[in-house]
Every structure is written in structure tokens, then in C-alpha cells.
């Protein structure tokens, strides 16, 4: 009898181990499938956009140089130049970074290192809620508040301008930058702060010379995510940009960034016009990739 009981126990253990092994292998397959699905989806999207966007230049003989450096976008006259849109996108993104990054970083430092816990518990959730606001509402806010303010105080005939786009994008970047940067700063071990203070450094000196450099990778990730939000934004920009196809020479000029051009015309475009909008998407994709690489390079040099 004892031998029979032992055999049953061993059999149950083996059966349990087989089930666990099967579930582990099944979980691995499911995770692998999800990972491959994400990669395949990305490759399909990129492949489709590049196929449609490069077709006019390889099959129809359009000049890519004229497309990039052309000043006129008149599809009815077969003119496709996107230089004013490229310049507008670059100026808007750089301006939003100049305003949004310092404010977002200082806010994250204040919440993580300086603010009393009672205040941080109120401000942090409020900042996180800003990330959930639909982008079109930011555009409505810009159209109702920022645009009239600029128009009245700068003496502009039309408040929809590049500076309005910069301000709206900077506001939209803040929740992402603050949330991710604050999390990264809080993750720095307390021993770093204690060691710096023990060596005679001031609290502010410890923050900027020890804590912030230690959280560099997370802060750079916050900037990249905020950058992606700024570059890819469409609806809010449409409402405050003015949509003028003129090369911007000042912050008060009306502009049409790349995303706005695609959103405004893709609904009714066809043929070569539609393919040129896909080509605009390729330029936008390349623009985002280059900026991410530059920020990553800056981050690696800062770490060294």
C-alpha cells in the first residue's frame, strides 16, 4: 500500500510538472507572437508608406530635390514643394522643446525633490490628468485663449501663427515630460543624495550635480516622448497654425506644418496628389528619426 501511494504521489507530481511546463511554453509562444505582431505591424506600415511615397519619384519621374526644396504646393498645377512645411515643423518643434523641456524638467525636480508630500500629491495627479485631455481640446484652448491674446498684445492681424503653435505644443509636451522625468528622478537611490550631502554639497547642488545626471537616461526618454507628441500632433496645430503655405520668416507668420498638410488634404486627394502626401509622411518619419538620434547622441555625451 505505501508503495502504491508513493506511485500515485509521484504520478501527480509529474502530471503537475507537465502542466506547468506546457503552460510556460504556451506563455512563451503567446509573448513571442505578440512581439512579432508588433514588429510586423510596424514593418507593414513603414513599407506601405514608403511604397506609396516613393512611387512618384521612381515611376513618374518627379524630382525629390524639387519636392524637398520647392516653395509651391499647388496640386492642381502639379506643383509639390514642401520646404515651407518642413521649416514650419522644425521651428515649431524646436520652439516647443526650448519652452517645454526646462519647464517640464524643473517641475519634475520640484515634485520629486523639493515639494512637500502634501503638495506633490495634489500636483502630480493633476499633471498626469493633463495627458488624458484630447488634443483637439488643447487646440480649442489655443484658439480661444492664446490666439486672441497674441492678436491683441502683438498687434497681429491674425493671431493664428507659428508662436501660437509653439505655445500649444509646449503645453501639450509638459504632462509627458513631467511624469516620466519625475519617475526617473524618484528612482535615483537615496544613497546618492546622502553621500553628496555628507561631502558638504548643498541640497540644490546635489540635485543638479548628482541626482539629475543619475536620472539622465529617464529624462532623455521623457524628452523623446514629449518630442514625439509635439511632432505628431495634428488637430491642435490645425486650429492655431493658420495653414498658410508661405515660408515662415518670423514667429508671427501663419504656417502649415507637415502633419497639418497631410490631415487637411488626404481626405480628398487621389493619384499623384495622394502619393505626394505619403511622401510628406516619409519626410516626417525621417525628421522624427533624425531628431531622436540627435537627442540620443546628446544624452550619451552628457553621460560621459
C-alpha positions in Angstrom: 0.0 0.0 0.0 2.7 2.5 0.8 4.4 1.8 -2.5 1.1 2.3 -4.3 0.5 5.6 -2.5 4.0 6.8 -3.4 3.5 5.9 -7.0 0.3 7.9 -7.1 2.0 10.9 -5.5 4.9 10.7 -8.0 2.4 10.5 -10.8 0.5 13.5 -9.6 3.8 15.5 -9.2 4.8 14.5 -12.7 1.4 15.5 -14.1 1.6 18.8 -12.3 5.1 19.4 -13.7 3.9 18.6 -17.2 1.1 21.1 -16.9 3.4 23.8 -15.6 5.9 23.1 -18.4 3.1 23.2 -21.0 1.7 26.5 -19.6 5.2 28.0 -19.6 5.8 27.1 -23.2 2.4 28.3 -24.2 3.1 31.6 -22.4 6.4 31.9 -24.2 4.7 31.3 -27.6 1.9 33.9 -26.8 4.5 36.5 -25.8 6.6 35.8 -28.9 3.5 36.1 -31.1 2.6 39.5 -29.5 6.2 40.7 -30.0 6.3 39.6 -33.6 2.9 41.0 -34.3 4.0 44.5 -33.1 7.2 44.3 -35.2 5.4 43.0 -38.3 2.7 45.7 -38.0 5.4 48.4 -37.8 7.2 47.0 -40.8 3.9 46.8 -42.8 3.1 50.4 -42.0 6.5 51.6 -42.9 6.7 49.5 -46.0 3.3 50.7 -47.2 4.1 54.4 -46.6 7.4 54.2 -48.3 6.0 52.2 -51.3 3.3 54.8 -51.8 5.5 57.8 -51.1 8.4 56.8 -53.3 6.3 55.8 -56.3 6.1 59.3 -57.9 9.8 59.7 -57.9 10.7 56.2 -59.3 7.7 55.6 -61.6 6.6 59.1 -62.7 9.9 61.0 -62.8 9.3 63.6 -60.2 12.4 65.2 -58.7 12.8 64.5 -55.0 15.1 67.6 -54.7 12.4 69.8 -56.1 9.9 68.1 -53.7 12.1 68.9 -50.7 13.2 72.4 -51.6 10.2 73.6 -53.6 8.3 76.6 -52.3 5.0 76.0 -54.0 2.4 73.4 -53.1 -0.4 73.6 -55.8 -1.6 70.1 -56.6 -4.0 71.3 -59.3 -0.9 72.7 -61.2 1.2 69.6 -60.5 3.5 71.6 -58.1 4.6 69.8 -55.0 7.1 71.7 -52.8 7.2 71.2 -49.1 10.1 73.4 -47.9 7.7 75.9 -46.1 6.1 73.0 -44.3 9.5 71.5 -43.3 10.7 74.8 -42.0 7.5 75.3 -40.1 7.7 71.9 -38.5 11.3 72.4 -37.5 10.7 75.8 -36.0 7.6 74.6 -34.1 9.3 71.6 -32.7 12.5 73.4 -31.6 10.5 76.2 -30.1 8.3 73.8 -28.2 11.4 72.0 -26.9 13.0 75.3 -25.8 9.9 76.2 -23.8 8.6 72.8 -22.7 11.8 71.0 -21.7 13.0 73.5 -19.0 9.6 74.0 -17.5 8.8 70.3 -17.5 12.2 69.3 -16.0 12.1 72.0 -13.3 8.5 70.9 -12.4 9.6 67.3 -12.2 12.6 68.3 -9.9 10.3 70.3 -7.7 7.8 67.5 -7.3 10.4 64.8 -6.8 12.9 66.6 -4.6 11.6 69.9 -3.2 7.8 70.0 -2.8 6.3 68.8 0.5 4.5 65.5 0.1 1.1 67.1 0.6 1.6 69.4 -2.3 3.2 66.8 -4.5 0.2 64.5 -4.0 -2.0 67.2 -5.5 0.1 68.5 -8.3 1.3 65.1 -9.7 -2.1 63.7 -10.4 -3.2 67.0 -11.9 -0.2 66.9 -14.3 -1.0 63.3 -15.2 -4.6 64.2 -15.9 -3.4 66.8 -18.4 -2.0 63.9 -20.5 -5.5 62.4 -20.9 -7.1 65.6 -22.3 -7.9 65.1 -26.1 -5.5 67.0 -28.3 -8.4 68.8 -30.0 -9.3 70.5 -26.7 -5.8 71.9 -26.5 -6.4 73.3 -29.9 -9.7 74.8 -28.8 -7.9 76.3 -25.8 -5.2 77.8 -28.0 -7.8 79.1 -30.4 -9.9 80.7 -27.7 -7.2 82.0 -25.3 -3.7 82.0 -26.9 -4.7 83.2 -30.4 -6.7 86.3 -29.2 -4.0 87.1 -26.6 -1.3 87.2 -29.3 -3.5 89.1 -31.7 -4.3 91.8 -29.1 -0.9 92.1 -27.5 1.3 91.8 -30.5 -0.9 93.8 -32.8 -1.3 91.0 -35.3 -4.0 91.0 -38.0 -4.3 87.2 -37.4 -3.4 85.5 -34.1 -3.0 82.1 -35.7 0.7 81.9 -36.1 3.9 80.0 -35.5 4.3 81.3 -32.0 0.8 80.1 -31.2 1.7 76.6 -32.5 4.9 76.6 -30.3 3.0 77.6 -27.2 0.3 74.9 -27.7 2.8 72.2 -28.4 4.9 73.2 -25.4 1.8 72.9 -23.2 1.0 69.5 -24.7 4.5 68.2 -24.0 4.5 69.1 -20.3 2.5 66.2 -18.9 4.7 63.6 -20.6 7.9 65.2 -19.7 7.0 65.9 -16.1 5.6 62.5 -15.4 8.4 60.4 -16.9 11.2 62.7 -15.6 9.7 62.7 -12.1 9.5 58.9 -12.1 13.2 58.8 -13.2 14.3 61.3 -10.6 12.5 59.4 -7.8 14.2 56.2 -8.9 17.7 57.5 -8.1 18.9 55.7 -4.9 18.8 57.8 -1.7 22.5 56.8 -1.1 23.5 59.2 -3.9 21.9 62.1 -2.2 23.1 61.1 1.3 26.7 60.7 0.0 26.6 64.1 -1.7 25.2 65.9 1.3 27.8 64.2 3.6 30.6 65.5 1.4 29.3 69.1 2.0 27.3 69.7 -1.1 24.2 71.9 -0.9 20.7 70.4 -1.5 20.4 72.3 -4.8 23.9 71.3 -5.8 23.1 67.7 -5.0 20.0 67.8 -7.2 21.7 69.3 -10.3 25.2 67.7 -10.0 24.2 64.2 -8.7 20.5 63.4 -8.9 19.8 64.8 -12.4 22.9 63.3 -14.0 22.0 59.9 -12.4 18.5 60.2 -13.9 19.8 61.3 -17.3 18.5 58.3 -19.3 15.0 58.6 -18.0 15.0 62.4 -18.6 16.1 61.9 -22.2 13.3 59.3 -22.6 10.9 61.9 -21.3 12.2 64.5 -23.8 11.9 62.0 -26.7 8.4 61.1 -25.8 7.4 64.7 -25.5 9.1 65.3 -28.8 7.0 62.6 -30.4 3.9 64.2 -29.0 4.9 67.6 -30.5 5.9 66.4 -33.9 3.0 64.1 -34.5 0.3 66.5 -33.3 -2.3 67.4 -35.9 -5.7 68.6 -34.7 -4.5 71.1 -32.2 -2.0 72.5 -34.7 -4.7 72.9 -37.4 -6.7 75.2 -35.2 -3.9 77.6 -34.3 -1.4 77.4 -37.2 -3.3 79.5 -39.8 -2.4 77.0 -42.6 -0.5 79.4 -44.8 1.7 77.9 -47.5 4.4 80.6 -47.1 8.0 80.1 -46.0 7.9 81.4 -42.4 10.4 84.2 -41.6 9.2 85.2 -38.1 7.3 83.8 -35.2 4.2 85.8 -36.1 3.8 84.2 -39.6 0.9 81.9 -40.4 2.3 78.4 -41.1 1.3 74.9 -42.2 3.4 72.1 -40.7 3.8 68.7 -42.3 1.2 66.9 -40.2 -1.4 69.6 -40.9 -0.8 69.3 -44.7 -1.4 65.5 -44.6 -4.6 65.8 -42.5 -6.1 68.6 -44.5 -5.7 67.1 -47.9 -5.6 63.3 -47.5 -9.4 63.1 -47.4 -10.0 64.2 -51.0 -6.6 63.5 -52.6 -6.1 60.9 -55.2 -3.4 59.8 -57.7 -0.2 61.7 -57.6 -1.5 64.1 -55.1 -2.2 61.3 -52.6 1.2 59.7 -53.2 2.9 63.1 -52.6 1.1 63.2 -49.2 2.6 59.8 -48.4 5.9 61.2 -49.5 5.3 64.0 -47.0 4.8 61.3 -44.4 8.2 59.8 -45.3 9.8 63.2 -44.7 8.0 63.5 -41.4 9.2 60.0 -40.4 12.8 60.8 -41.3 12.5 64.1 -39.4 11.4 62.3 -36.2 14.1 59.6 -36.6 16.9 62.2 -37.0 15.7 64.2 -34.0 15.6 61.1 -31.9 19.1 60.1 -32.9 20.4 63.6 -32.1 18.8 63.6 -28.7 20.2 60.1 -28.0 23.7 61.3 -29.0 23.4 64.4 -26.8 22.3 62.1 -23.9 25.2 59.7 -24.4 27.7 62.6 -24.5 26.2 64.1 -21.3 26.6 60.8 -19.6 30.2 60.6 -20.5 
